Structure formats: C-alpha cells, structure tokens
Amino acid sequence: MSDVDKDIIAVDSREFGCVTPIYLHEKGFWLIPLVLTVGDYVISDEICVERKSVVTGDLFESFKSGRLLTQITNMCRFYKKPVLLIEFDES
C-alpha cells in the first residue's frame, strides 16, 4: 500500500493513552490527532466512533453520569452512522 492509498482517521488526541490507535496504525491507517468535540474517531464525513472501555470503567461511569446518552445524541446529530465501540481487555 502506497502512502497515497492509506486511509486517514481523525483521532481525539486524548485517545493515544489506549491501545486502539496503536492497532489502527499497525493496520496501515494514517492517524491525525485532533481535539474532537464529538466522538473519539472520525472515519469519514458520515462515520464517527465513540470508544468506551470496560476495563477502565469508562463505560459504566458514562452510563451512571448520563454522559454516554449525551455523547450518543451528539454523534447522531452530526453523523449518519454513529458507532459505539465497547472495548474489553485482550483476554
């Protein structure tokens, strides 16, 4: 795959503490770090991904605080295909 053919993903800069950007980079994606106001990953002008981790408790805390509902609502407002990625530990 040439550099011109690589897919580009905008990644919220706060996501670089988790393993998902590493996996994406290893698969050949170009990652553009930005501070995103909606979602954690923007795949295209239609697709946005919000990542939640079970291991760190982020998923459960987001449920409890109501933050997840707000995040999902915002993704639905701005993207045709919002995605919720639930990340478990590798085992």
Secondary structure per residue as TSV (DSSP state, phi and psi in degrees):
chain	resnum	aa	ss	phi	psi
A	1	M	-	360.0	125.2
A	2	S	-	-80.1	164.5
A	3	D	G	-59.9	-32.7
A	4	V	G	-67.7	-30.2
A	5	D	G	-85.4	-6.3
A	6	K	-	-69.4	142.2
A	7	D	-	-81.1	144.8
A	8	I	E	-110.2	134.4
A	9	I	E	-126.9	126.9
A	10	A	E	-80.5	128.3
A	11	V	E	-123.1	129.9
A	12	D	E	-59.0	129.6
A	13	S	G	-59.8	-22.5
A	14	R	G	-74.8	-10.1
A	15	E	G	-80.9	-10.6
A	16	F	G	-74.2	1.4
A	17	G	G	-88.1	-6.3
A	18	C	S	-110.1	176.1
A	19	V	S	-86.2	-16.2
A	20	T	H	-57.1	-46.7
A	21	P	H	-60.9	-32.8
A	22	I	H	-64.1	-46.2
A	23	Y	H	-60.7	-43.6
A	24	L	H	-62.6	-43.7
A	25	H	H	-63.1	-42.6
A	26	E	H	-62.8	-27.2
A	27	K	T	-85.3	1.4
A	28	G	T	99.1	9.3
A	29	F	-	-82.5	146.7
A	30	W	E	-86.7	127.9
A	31	L	E	-108.5	127.2
A	32	I	E	-109.5	109.7
A	33	P	E	-76.3	128.6
A	34	L	E	-143.3	163.5
A	35	V	-	-92.8	106.3
A	36	L	-	-90.7	140.1
A	37	T	S	-90.8	-19.5
A	38	V	S	-132.8	123.6
A	39	G	-	77.0	174.0
A	40	D	S	-107.4	-26.9
A	41	Y	E	-137.8	131.3
A	42	V	E	-112.7	113.8
A	43	I	-	-87.4	-37.5
A	44	S	S	-157.0	-176.4
A	45	D	S	-70.5	-8.4
A	46	E	S	-110.2	-21.7
A	47	I	E	-116.5	124.4
A	48	C	E	-129.3	141.9
A	49	V	E	-122.2	131.2
A	50	E	E	-107.9	122.2
A	51	R	E	-100.1	133.2
A	52	K	E	-128.3	138.6
A	53	S	E	-105.8	133.5
A	54	V	S	-77.5	-40.0
A	55	V	T	-60.5	-44.9
A	56	T	T	-83.4	-9.1
A	57	G	S	86.4	0.8
A	58	D	H	-58.7	-40.2
A	59	L	H	-61.0	-49.3
A	60	F	H	-68.9	-39.5
A	61	E	H	-65.0	-36.4
A	62	S	H	-67.3	-36.6
A	63	F	H	-63.5	-50.7
A	64	K	H	-61.2	-42.9
A	65	S	H	-80.5	-15.0
A	66	G	S	86.6	-1.8
A	67	R	H	-62.3	-36.6
A	68	L	H	-62.6	-42.5
A	69	L	H	-60.6	-43.0
A	70	T	H	-63.1	-44.5
A	71	Q	H	-64.3	-43.9
A	72	I	H	-65.5	-41.9
A	73	T	H	-59.8	-44.6
A	74	N	H	-64.1	-40.6
A	75	M	H	-63.2	-41.8
A	76	C	H	-65.3	-30.2
A	77	R	H	-70.9	-35.4
A	78	F	H	-107.7	-15.9
A	79	Y	-	-130.1	143.0
A	80	K	S	-71.7	-31.9
A	81	K	E	-127.7	76.9
A	82	P	E	-75.2	144.8
A	83	V	E	-130.4	135.8
A	84	L	E	-106.4	116.2
A	85	L	E	-99.6	116.8
A	86	I	E	-101.7	117.4
A	87	E	E	-101.7	125.1
A	88	F	-	-104.4	172.5
A	89	D	-	-73.5	163.6
A	90	E	-	-65.0	-23.2
A	91	S	-	-83.2	360.0
